[in-house]
């Protein structure tokens, strides 16, 4: 048995580092030593605060989660490390794995994806976020020349905005209540606006803000007969909307998008592995470094997670450095 350090949510609002043993490497397995993990702030804050609805506890399970909601639970899915043991073709390779925050782990070899040469390991933790952004845009299906608004300049919103910007003729506006996000929008090459000056008659509006007010703004700024893509996850929080104004007269549509299944328009031609492979390739774009706004040692992870969950730490993607872990 091998030793590792792992982050566990003990109960709502309380996290700890546990010492645990991991199994020996079997045939067809790999041993991965973690370099970086990333905190998916929106989802992981909801998990940390115990906000996963009972009805969603099974669907919300991460691929290699241990324990059950609301806790104790080991949760997370943005892990980049180096294969130390396993098939010869993978040994020494930097890989992305949908694995929680842990210093080392053993998984089947087919559970890891090699990070393309030239992509920094820290940037590669964004693969899960870019994969979500790909799915959102497959659902939204923007066309050449469209006007696109993304409400919520969080990790997912920023990744959606950067990918949408690459479509010829598309104008992308990122909207957030935090004026400091203007700098990030500039680094991503997209426009920025606050809610009061948000452009109207947008061909596509995507809400990633996780708030009722964000979704309401989306309805108010999308074109008549338009569709709002709701990419937020609210946990057990209610969402309240004003649907008595022009929602019906303008024949608006709200459509959900989430990463658990490949978007309907691509489900027959793409697997989840192909989608994640594409996300890693797209991370050759150095502009995504703008989304990496904080970093801490693994030793500080319990405090960092608490600060991200209560909003006192306002990072987009906060990475955890595990390189000096045992």
C-alpha positions as CSV (number, residue, x, y, z in Angstrom):
1,X,0.0,0.0,0.0
2,X,1.2,3.6,-0.8
3,X,0.7,6.7,1.3
4,X,-1.1,9.9,0.1
5,X,-2.6,13.1,1.4
6,X,-6.2,13.9,0.4
7,X,-8.6,16.7,1.0
8,X,-12.0,15.7,2.6
9,X,-15.1,17.8,3.3
10,X,-15.9,16.5,6.8
11,X,-19.2,18.4,7.1
12,X,-20.8,21.5,5.7
13,X,-18.2,24.3,5.9
14,X,-15.4,22.2,7.3
15,X,-12.5,20.6,5.4
16,X,-9.4,18.7,6.4
17,X,-6.4,16.9,5.1
18,X,-6.4,13.2,5.7
19,X,-3.6,10.7,5.5
20,X,-4.7,7.6,3.6
21,X,-3.3,4.6,1.8
22,X,-3.8,3.8,-1.9
23,X,-3.6,0.4,-3.5
24,X,-0.6,-1.0,-5.3
25,X,-0.6,-0.6,-9.1
26,X,-2.3,-3.5,-10.8
27,X,-2.2,-4.6,-14.4
28,X,-3.8,-1.9,-16.5
29,X,-3.4,0.7,-13.8
30,X,-1.3,3.9,-13.4
31,X,0.1,5.5,-10.4
32,X,-0.1,9.3,-10.7
33,X,1.8,11.9,-8.6
34,X,-0.2,15.1,-8.6
35,X,1.4,18.3,-9.7
36,X,-1.7,20.6,-9.5
37,X,-5.4,20.5,-8.8
38,X,-7.9,23.2,-9.5
39,X,-10.9,24.3,-7.5
40,X,-14.0,24.5,-9.6
41,X,-15.3,27.3,-7.4
42,X,-19.0,27.3,-8.2
43,X,-19.7,23.6,-7.9
44,X,-17.1,22.9,-5.2
45,X,-18.3,25.8,-3.0
46,X,-21.8,24.3,-3.2
47,X,-20.5,20.9,-2.2
48,X,-18.3,22.4,0.6
49,X,-21.3,24.3,2.0
50,X,-23.5,21.2,1.9
51,X,-25.9,22.5,-0.7
52,X,-26.2,19.4,-2.9
53,X,-30.0,18.6,-3.0
54,X,-30.8,15.1,-1.8
55,X,-32.5,14.4,-5.2
56,X,-29.2,15.2,-7.0
57,X,-26.7,13.4,-4.8
58,X,-26.2,10.4,-7.0
59,X,-26.1,12.4,-10.3
60,X,-23.6,14.9,-8.7
61,X,-21.0,12.3,-7.8
62,X,-17.6,13.0,-9.3
63,X,-16.0,10.1,-11.2
64,X,-13.6,9.1,-8.3
65,X,-15.4,10.5,-5.4
66,X,-15.2,8.8,-2.0
67,X,-17.9,9.2,0.6
68,X,-21.3,10.7,0.2
69,X,-23.0,14.1,0.2
70,X,-23.2,16.1,2.4
71,X,-20.1,14.5,4.0
72,X,-17.6,13.3,4.8
73,X,-16.8,13.3,1.1
74,X,-13.7,13.6,-1.1
75,X,-14.7,15.6,-4.1
76,X,-13.0,17.3,-7.1
77,X,-12.2,16.7,-10.7
78,X,-9.4,19.0,-11.9
79,X,-6.2,17.1,-11.4
80,X,-2.9,17.2,-13.4
81,X,0.0,14.9,-12.5
82,X,2.8,12.7,-13.8
83,X,2.5,9.0,-14.3
84,X,5.1,7.3,-12.1
85,X,4.2,3.7,-12.7
86,X,2.1,1.8,-15.2
87,X,2.2,1.0,-19.0
88,X,5.6,2.0,-20.4
89,X,3.9,4.3,-23.0
90,X,2.5,6.5,-20.1
91,X,5.4,6.5,-17.6
92,X,6.7,10.0,-17.3
93,X,3.7,11.5,-19.1
94,X,1.9,14.5,-17.7
95,X,-1.8,13.6,-17.6
96,X,-5.2,15.1,-16.7
97,X,-7.6,13.1,-14.6
98,X,-11.0,13.7,-13.2
99,X,-9.7,13.0,-9.7
100,X,-10.2,14.8,-6.4
101,X,-7.6,16.8,-4.5
102,X,-5.0,14.2,-3.5
103,X,-1.2,14.0,-3.7
104,X,-1.1,10.6,-5.5
105,X,-3.5,8.0,-6.7
106,X,-4.0,4.8,-8.6
107,X,-6.6,4.6,-11.4
108,X,-7.2,2.5,-14.6
109,X,-4.9,3.7,-17.4
110,X,-7.9,4.6,-19.5
111,X,-9.0,7.2,-16.9
112,X,-6.1,9.5,-17.7
113,X,-5.6,11.7,-20.7
114,X,-2.1,12.9,-21.8
115,X,-1.6,16.6,-21.7
116,X,-0.4,17.8,-25.2
117,X,3.3,18.7,-25.2
118,X,3.8,22.4,-24.7
119,X,0.8,23.0,-22.5
120,X,1.9,24.0,-18.9
121,X,0.7,21.6,-16.3
122,X,-1.0,24.4,-14.3
123,X,-3.0,25.6,-17.3
124,X,-4.1,22.0,-18.0
125,X,-6.2,22.0,-14.8
126,X,-8.7,24.1,-16.8
127,X,-9.5,21.1,-19.1
128,X,-12.7,20.3,-17.1
129,X,-13.8,24.0,-17.4
130,X,-13.0,24.2,-21.1
131,X,-14.8,20.8,-21.6
132,X,-17.9,22.4,-20.0
133,X,-17.6,25.5,-22.2
134,X,-17.4,23.3,-25.3
135,X,-20.7,21.6,-24.3
136,X,-22.3,24.9,-23.6
137,X,-21.4,26.2,-27.0
138,X,-22.5,22.9,-28.7
139,X,-25.9,23.6,-27.0
140,X,-25.9,27.3,-27.9
141,X,-24.8,26.7,-31.5
142,X,-23.6,30.3,-32.3
143,X,-23.3,31.2,-36.0
144,X,-20.9,33.4,-37.9
145,X,-21.5,37.0,-37.1
146,X,-23.7,36.4,-34.0
147,X,-23.8,38.8,-31.1
148,X,-23.1,36.7,-28.0
149,X,-23.4,37.7,-24.3
150,X,-22.0,35.6,-21.4
151,X,-23.4,36.7,-18.0
152,X,-21.1,35.8,-15.2
153,X,-17.3,36.1,-15.5
154,X,-16.4,33.1,-13.5
155,X,-14.2,30.2,-14.6
156,X,-16.9,28.7,-16.9
157,X,-18.1,32.0,-18.2
158,X,-14.6,33.1,-19.1
159,X,-13.9,29.9,-20.9
160,X,-17.1,30.1,-22.9
161,X,-16.3,33.7,-23.8
162,X,-12.8,32.9,-25.1
163,X,-14.0,29.9,-27.2
164,X,-16.9,31.9,-28.6
165,X,-14.6,34.7,-29.6
166,X,-12.8,32.3,-32.0
167,X,-15.9,32.0,-34.3
168,X,-15.5,34.4,-37.3
169,X,-17.5,37.6,-37.0
170,X,-18.8,36.8,-33.5
171,X,-18.9,39.7,-31.0
172,X,-18.7,38.5,-27.4
173,X,-19.6,40.6,-24.3
174,X,-18.8,39.3,-20.9
175,X,-21.0,40.8,-18.1
176,X,-20.2,40.7,-14.4
177,X,-21.0,42.7,-11.3
178,X,-17.4,42.8,-10.3
179,X,-15.6,45.7,-12.3
180,X,-12.2,44.1,-11.8
181,X,-13.3,41.3,-14.2
182,X,-12.9,43.9,-17.0
183,X,-9.1,43.2,-16.9
184,X,-9.7,39.5,-17.4
185,X,-12.1,40.2,-20.2
186,X,-9.5,42.3,-22.0
187,X,-6.9,39.5,-21.6
188,X,-9.5,37.1,-23.1
189,X,-10.0,39.5,-26.1
190,X,-13.7,40.1,-25.4
191,X,-15.9,43.1,-24.5
192,X,-16.9,43.8,-20.9
193,X,-20.0,45.4,-19.5
194,X,-21.9,45.7,-16.2
195,X,-25.6,44.9,-16.1
196,X,-26.7,48.5,-16.4
197,X,-25.0,48.9,-19.8
198,X,-25.4,45.4,-21.1
199,X,-26.2,45.3,-24.9
200,X,-29.7,44.2,-25.9
201,X,-31.0,42.2,-28.9
202,X,-28.3,39.6,-28.5
203,X,-28.5,36.5,-30.7
204,X,-27.4,34.3,-27.9
205,X,-27.2,34.9,-24.2
206,X,-25.5,32.4,-21.9
207,X,-26.0,32.6,-18.1
208,X,-23.2,31.2,-16.0
209,X,-23.7,33.6,-13.0
210,X,-25.5,31.1,-10.8
211,X,-28.0,33.9,-9.9
212,X,-31.6,34.7,-10.6
213,X,-30.7,38.2,-11.4
214,X,-28.2,37.0,-14.0
215,X,-30.9,34.8,-15.6
216,X,-33.4,37.7,-15.5
217,X,-30.8,39.9,-17.3
218,X,-30.3,37.3,-19.9
219,X,-34.1,37.2,-20.7
220,X,-34.1,41.0,-20.9
221,X,-31.2,41.2,-23.3
222,X,-31.8,38.3,-25.7
223,X,-33.4,39.0,-29.1
224,X,-37.1,38.3,-29.6
225,X,-37.8,34.6,-30.2
226,X,-34.3,34.0,-28.7
227,X,-33.0,31.3,-26.5
228,X,-31.2,31.8,-23.2
229,X,-28.8,29.0,-22.3
230,X,-28.8,28.4,-18.6
231,X,-25.4,27.0,-17.7
232,X,-25.5,27.7,-14.0
233,X,-26.0,25.1,-11.3
234,X,-28.0,26.4,-8.3
235,X,-27.6,23.5,-5.9
236,X,-30.6,23.8,-3.5
237,X,-31.0,27.5,-4.0
238,X,-34.3,28.7,-5.6
239,X,-34.4,30.9,-8.7
240,X,-37.0,33.6,-9.0
241,X,-37.9,35.2,-12.3
242,X,-40.3,37.9,-13.6
243,X,-42.1,36.1,-16.4
244,X,-45.1,38.3,-16.4
245,X,-43.5,41.1,-18.5
246,X,-42.5,40.3,-22.2
247,X,-41.4,36.7,-21.7
248,X,-44.4,35.3,-23.5
249,X,-45.0,38.1,-26.0
250,X,-41.4,37.8,-27.2
251,X,-41.6,34.0,-27.2
252,X,-38.4,33.5,-25.2
253,X,-36.9,30.1,-24.4
254,X,-34.7,29.0,-21.5
255,X,-32.7,25.9,-22.2
256,X,-30.4,24.2,-19.7
257,X,-26.8,23.1,-20.5
258,X,-24.6,20.9,-18.3
259,X,-21.5,18.7,-18.8
260,X,-22.8,15.4,-17.5
261,X,-23.9,14.3,-21.0
262,X,-22.6,15.3,-24.4
263,X,-24.8,18.0,-25.9
264,X,-27.7,16.5,-27.8
265,X,-26.5,17.9,-31.2
266,X,-23.2,16.0,-30.8
267,X,-24.3,13.0,-28.7
268,X,-24.3,10.6,-31.7
269,X,-20.9,11.6,-33.0
270,X,-18.8,12.5,-29.9
271,X,-17.9,10.7,-26.7
272,X,-17.1,12.4,-23.4
273,X,-13.4,11.3,-23.9
274,X,-13.3,13.0,-27.3
275,X,-14.8,16.1,-25.8
276,X,-12.2,16.2,-23.1
277,X,-9.4,15.5,-25.6
278,X,-10.6,18.5,-27.6
279,X,-10.6,20.6,-24.4
280,X,-7.0,19.8,-23.8
281,X,-6.0,20.7,-27.4
282,X,-7.8,24.0,-27.1
283,X,-5.7,24.8,-24.0
284,X,-2.7,25.5,-26.3
285,X,-4.2,29.0,-26.3
286,X,-2.1,31.0,-23.7
287,X,-5.0,33.4,-23.2
288,X,-6.6,30.9,-20.8
289,X,-3.8,31.7,-18.3
290,X,-5.9,34.8,-17.5
291,X,-8.4,32.5,-15.7
292,X,-5.7,31.2,-13.3
293,X,-6.0,34.0,-10.7
294,X,-4.7,32.3,-7.5
295,X,-2.5,29.6,-6.2
296,X,-1.8,28.0,-2.8
297,X,0.2,25.1,-1.3
298,X,-1.8,21.9,-0.6
299,X,-1.1,22.5,3.0
300,X,-3.5,25.5,2.9
301,X,-6.3,23.8,1.1
302,X,-8.8,23.6,4.0
303,X,-8.5,27.3,4.6
304,X,-8.5,28.1,0.9
305,X,-11.7,26.1,0.2
306,X,-13.4,27.8,3.1
307,X,-12.5,31.2,1.8
308,X,-13.6,30.4,-1.7
309,X,-16.9,29.0,-0.4
310,X,-17.7,32.0,1.7
311,X,-16.7,34.5,-1.0
312,X,-13.9,36.1,0.9
313,X,-11.5,34.8,-1.7
314,X,-12.6,35.9,-5.2
315,X,-10.5,33.9,-7.6
316,X,-11.7,32.5,-10.9
317,X,-9.7,29.3,-10.8
318,X,-7.5,28.8,-7.7
319,X,-4.9,26.1,-8.3
320,X,-3.3,24.0,-5.6
321,X,0.4,23.1,-5.8
322,X,1.2,19.5,-4.8
323,X,4.7,19.3,-6.2
324,X,6.4,19.1,-2.7
325,X,3.9,16.7,-1.2
326,X,5.1,13.3,-0.1
